[in-house]
Amino acid sequence: MDQGLIGTIFTIVVFVCFAGVVWWAFSGRNKKKFDDAANLPFADEDKERIKKDKRES
C-alpha cells in the first residue's frame, strides 16, 4: 500500500466518523437530553436564589 491509498482511506474514515457525530447530534432522540444539558447553568441560579430568599425571610 502506498501513502496515497492510506491517506485516502484515512480521509474516508474521518469523514464517516464526522457524519456519524453530526447525525447523532441532530437526531430527534437526543433533543430532550441536549435541552436539559443546556439549561443546567440556570438550574444553579434558581437554587441560589431560593437559598437567598429563605435566608432573608
Secondary structure, 3 states (H helix, E strand, C coil): CCHHHHHHHHHHHHHHHHHHHHHHHHCHHHHHHHHHHHCHHHHHHHHHHHHHHHHHC
